[in-house]
Amino acid sequence: MTRPRVLFALRDPALLPDLFDDAALARLRAAADVADGVLTPSAAEDDDLATADILVTGWGAPYLDEAFLRRAPRLRAVVHTAGTVKSFVTPAVWERGVRVSTAAAANARPVAEYTLAMVLLAGKRVLESAAAYGRDRTLRGWSPPAPLGNNGLTVGVVGASRIGRQVLGLLSPFDMDALLHDPWVDAAAARALGATAVGLDELLARSDVVTVHAPALPETYRMIGARELARMRDATTLVNTARGQLVDTEALTREVVAGRLRAVLDVTDPEPLPRDHPLFDAPGALLTPHVAGSLGNELRRLGASAVAEVERLAAGQDLLHEVLPDQLATTA
């Protein structure tokens, strides 16, 4: 493809300056002709779409079905500036030979960083100690639940997704033992990632912190329910930055409110929880409003990833982060 024409397609054009700084836009314009307009889902017609070779999409991208593709006869690639493409890319896209790329790897970085921070805080019992200190205003009389410290901490990673793999990489400099459960990863591949492959039950029983990074699929719905939570040792911390549906919220609430388990939840089921939900006030729980993914200046990583993919397309090179249709069944 020589000198392709690029069209932005997303719900809110105001996001563009957050995704692309001046340097990124200059690189994009050096590699391609960039349409001035932005295609939003509500646009019935758009003259730029008829001449677009590449759609650079974002949150709220138009639904790319056969009717849409008929309006885009030159379309050859969709480069997404976010994670999953399941919500808007249909089989018709691949059937037409349109290639698809995602910035999921770039978006994985802040989620992995959030997870690392929460693992370290959980090992040090920072949340509990801060709450006790604020309540009692004294350094005496508080006995933290084990473990206290991160030396020798056992961290169980559920899912060798892009995020799960980055979490394992970030854990590697620390004196911790990593366990991995993923039915698609064998023992040798787990060792290469710095972890020991185990079944889910063993991971739950041995871990001080369990962090969930599996995709939301019918097979993973509530994969951590009452039975699985019961296998965890007292004072184990569960971290979920993946999808709320992977965990049985009611069963987890019982364990946390009883004081047996702890939870760090950036996602819940339902999301958001009702305003009077007991997890908001439970001493062993930390709830954050879906902030682990890219926010603020982290969005520039997503834009940079998209620009690099457009540059590769313009140069006739393979995409670095291509999404193939057969991958959808096992990815988020």
C-alpha positions in Angstrom: 0.0 0.0 0.0 1.5 3.3 -1.1 0.5 6.6 0.5 -2.7 5.4 2.1 -5.5 7.7 3.1 -6.4 7.6 6.8 -9.8 8.5 8.3 -10.4 8.7 12.1 -13.5 7.0 13.3 -14.6 7.2 16.9 -17.4 8.5 19.1 -15.8 11.7 20.4 -13.5 13.7 18.2 -12.3 15.6 21.4 -10.3 12.4 22.3 -7.9 12.9 19.4 -5.6 15.4 21.1 -5.4 13.0 24.1 -4.4 10.2 21.8 -2.1 12.0 19.5 0.4 14.7 20.3 1.9 16.9 17.7 4.8 14.6 17.1 2.5 11.6 16.6 0.3 13.5 14.2 3.4 14.6 12.2 4.5 11.0 11.9 1.1 10.0 10.8 0.9 12.7 8.1 4.4 11.7 6.9 3.2 8.1 6.3 -0.3 8.8 5.0 -2.8 11.4 3.8 -5.0 12.1 6.8 -8.6 13.2 6.2 -9.6 16.4 8.1 -12.9 15.1 9.3 -13.8 12.4 11.9 -16.4 9.7 11.2 -18.7 9.2 14.2 -21.2 6.4 14.6 -24.1 8.8 14.0 -22.8 9.9 10.6 -25.2 8.5 7.9 -22.8 9.4 5.1 -19.3 10.6 4.9 -17.5 11.5 1.7 -14.1 10.7 3.3 -15.2 7.1 4.0 -15.4 6.3 0.3 -11.7 7.2 -0.2 -10.4 5.8 3.1 -7.8 3.0 3.0 -7.3 2.9 6.7 -9.7 3.6 9.6 -8.0 4.7 12.8 -10.7 3.8 15.3 -11.2 4.5 19.0 -13.8 4.1 21.7 -17.3 4.3 20.2 -16.2 3.3 16.8 -18.9 2.7 14.1 -20.2 -0.9 13.7 -18.3 -2.4 10.8 -20.9 -4.6 9.2 -21.5 -5.4 5.5 -23.6 -2.2 5.1 -20.8 -0.1 6.4 -18.2 -1.8 4.3 -20.2 -1.1 1.1 -19.7 2.6 1.9 -15.9 2.0 2.2 -14.9 0.2 -1.0 -11.2 1.1 -0.6 -10.9 0.0 3.1 -7.9 -2.2 3.7 -7.1 -1.9 7.4 -8.7 -1.0 10.7 -6.2 0.3 13.3 -7.8 0.5 16.7 -6.5 2.9 19.4 -7.9 0.8 22.3 -8.1 -2.8 23.4 -10.8 -5.2 22.3 -12.4 -5.0 18.8 -15.2 -7.4 19.5 -17.8 -4.7 20.0 -17.5 -3.2 16.5 -15.6 -5.5 14.1 -17.7 -8.2 12.5 -16.8 -11.3 10.4 -17.6 -9.3 7.3 -14.4 -7.3 7.9 -12.1 -10.3 7.6 -14.2 -11.8 4.8 -13.5 -8.6 2.8 -9.8 -9.1 3.5 -9.6 -6.0 5.7 -6.8 -6.4 8.3 -7.3 -5.4 11.9 -4.8 -4.1 14.5 -5.3 -3.3 18.2 -3.5 -1.2 20.8 -4.3 -3.8 23.5 -0.6 -4.4 24.2 -0.2 -0.6 24.9 -3.3 -0.5 27.0 -2.1 -3.5 29.0 0.9 -1.6 30.4 -1.0 0.6 32.9 -3.2 -2.3 33.9 -0.1 -4.3 34.7 1.4 -1.4 36.6 -1.8 -1.0 38.6 -1.7 -4.7 39.4 1.9 -4.6 40.5 1.2 -1.7 42.8 -1.7 -3.5 44.4 0.3 -6.7 44.8 3.1 -4.8 46.6 0.6 -2.9 48.8 -1.2 -6.1 49.6 2.0 -7.8 50.7 2.9 -4.9 53.0 -0.7 -4.8 54.3 -0.7 -1.1 53.6 -4.5 -0.7 53.3 -5.2 -2.3 56.6 -2.4 -0.5 58.4 -3.4 2.9 57.0 -7.0 2.2 58.1 -5.9 1.2 61.6 -3.5 4.1 62.0 -6.2 6.6 60.9 -8.7 5.1 63.3 -6.6 4.7 66.4 -3.9 7.4 65.8 -1.3 5.2 67.5 1.4 2.8 66.5 0.5 0.4 69.2 -2.1 -2.3 69.4 -2.4 -3.3 65.7 -1.5 -6.8 64.6 -1.5 -7.1 60.8 -2.7 -10.3 59.2 0.0 -12.4 57.5 1.9 -11.9 55.3 3.6 -8.7 56.2 6.2 -8.0 53.5 6.9 -9.0 50.0 9.9 -11.2 50.4 8.8 -14.7 49.3 5.3 -13.6 48.6 3.4 -16.1 46.3 1.4 -14.4 43.6 -1.0 -16.3 41.5 -1.7 -15.0 38.0 -4.9 -16.3 36.4 -4.6 -15.9 32.6 -1.5 -15.4 30.5 -3.2 -12.6 28.5 -1.3 -9.6 27.3 -1.8 -8.1 30.8 -1.1 -11.3 32.6 2.3 -11.7 30.8 3.2 -8.1 31.5 2.3 -8.6 35.2 4.7 -11.5 35.3 7.4 -9.4 33.7 7.0 -6.6 36.2 7.1 -9.1 39.1 10.3 -10.7 38.0 12.7 -8.2 39.8 11.1 -8.9 43.1 11.7 -11.8 45.5 8.4 -13.4 44.8 7.2 -16.8 43.6 4.8 -16.6 40.6 2.2 -19.2 39.8 0.3 -19.2 36.5 -3.0 -20.9 35.6 -3.9 -20.8 31.9 -5.1 -23.9 30.0 -3.4 -22.7 26.8 0.1 -22.4 28.4 2.2 -25.5 29.2 4.8 -25.9 31.9 7.7 -24.9 29.6 6.0 -21.7 28.3 5.1 -20.8 31.9 8.7 -21.2 33.0 9.7 -18.9 30.1 7.4 -16.3 31.6 8.9 -16.7 35.0 6.1 -18.7 36.5 5.2 -22.2 37.5 2.2 -23.6 35.7 -0.5 -25.0 38.1 -4.2 -25.8 38.1 -6.6 -23.2 39.3 -7.4 -24.9 42.6 -3.7 -25.3 43.4 -3.0 -21.6 42.5 -5.8 -20.4 44.8 -4.7 -22.6 47.7 -1.0 -21.6 47.5 -1.2 -17.8 46.7 -1.0 -14.9 49.0 -2.3 -12.6 46.2 -4.4 -13.8 43.3 -4.7 -11.5 40.3 -7.2 -12.2 37.5 -6.3 -11.5 33.9 -8.5 -14.0 31.9 -10.8 -12.9 29.1 -14.6 -12.8 29.6 -15.9 -15.9 27.8 -18.8 -18.2 28.5 -16.2 -20.7 29.9 -14.8 -18.1 32.3 -18.1 -16.7 33.6 -17.8 -16.7 37.5 -14.7 -18.9 37.2 -13.9 -17.8 40.7 -17.1 -18.6 42.7 -17.9 -19.7 46.3 -16.0 -23.1 45.9 -12.9 -21.4 44.5 -12.9 -18.6 47.1 -13.2 -21.2 49.9 -9.9 -22.8 48.7 -8.0 -19.5 49.4 -6.1 -19.2 52.7 -7.3 -16.7 55.2 -6.1 -13.1 54.5 -5.5 -13.8 50.8 -6.0 -10.8 48.5 -8.0 -11.1 45.3 -7.2 -8.5 42.6 -9.5 -8.2 39.6 -8.7 -5.8 36.8 -10.2 -8.0 34.0 -13.9 -8.3 34.0 -16.3 -8.3 36.9 -18.2 -11.4 35.5 -15.2 -13.6 36.2 -15.8 -13.4 39.9 -19.0 -14.3 41.8 -19.6 -10.9 43.5 -22.0 -12.2 46.1 -19.7 -15.0 47.2 -16.7 -12.7 47.4 -18.7 -10.1 49.4 -19.5 -12.8 52.0 -15.8 -13.7 52.4 -14.6 -10.1 52.5 -17.3 -8.8 54.9 -16.6 -11.8 57.2 -12.9 -10.6 57.3 -11.5 -13.8 55.8 -10.4 -12.5 52.4 -9.4 -9.2 51.0 -10.2 -7.7 47.6 -8.9 -5.0 45.2 -11.5 -4.5 42.5 -11.2 -2.2 39.6 -14.1 -4.0 37.9 -17.3 -5.5 39.4 -20.4 -7.3 38.4 -22.7 -5.4 38.2 -20.7 -2.3 37.3 -21.1 0.0 39.1 -22.3 -1.7 42.3 -25.4 -0.4 44.0 -24.6 2.7 46.1 -25.3 0.8 49.4 -23.3 -2.3 48.5 -21.4 -3.6 51.5 -18.1 -3.8 49.6 -17.8 -0.1 49.6 -17.4 0.0 53.3 -15.8 -3.4 54.0 -12.5 -2.9 55.8 -10.8 -5.6 53.5 -11.9 -4.1 50.2 -10.6 -1.4 47.9 -12.8 -0.5 45.0 -11.6 1.8 42.2 -13.8 3.1 39.3 -12.3 1.3 36.3 -9.1 3.3 36.4 -6.5 0.6 35.8 -6.6 1.1 32.0 -5.1 3.9 30.0 -6.0 7.4 31.4 -4.6 10.9 30.9 -1.1 10.9 29.5 -1.2 7.1 29.2 -3.5 7.5 26.2 -0.5 8.7 24.2 0.8 5.1 24.2 -2.4 4.0 22.4 -2.0 6.8 19.8 1.7 5.9 19.3 0.9 2.3 18.8 -1.7 3.1 16.1 0.7 5.5 14.3 3.4 2.8 14.2 0.9 0.3 12.7 0.0 2.8 10.0 3.6 3.4 9.2 4.1 -0.4 8.8 1.1 -0.6 6.5 2.4 2.3 4.4 5.8 0.6 4.2 4.3 -2.8 3.1 5.3 -4.5 6.4 3.4 -6.9 8.6 1.3 -5.5 11.4 2.8 -5.9 14.8 -0.5 -6.2 16.7 -2.8 -7.9 14.1 -6.0 -9.4 15.3 -7.1 -12.6 13.5 -10.7 -13.9 13.5 -9.7 -17.2 15.1 -8.2 -15.3 18.1 -11.6 -13.8 19.2 -12.7 -17.0 20.9 -9.9 -16.8 23.5 -9.2 -13.1 23.9 -11.0 -10.2 25.6 
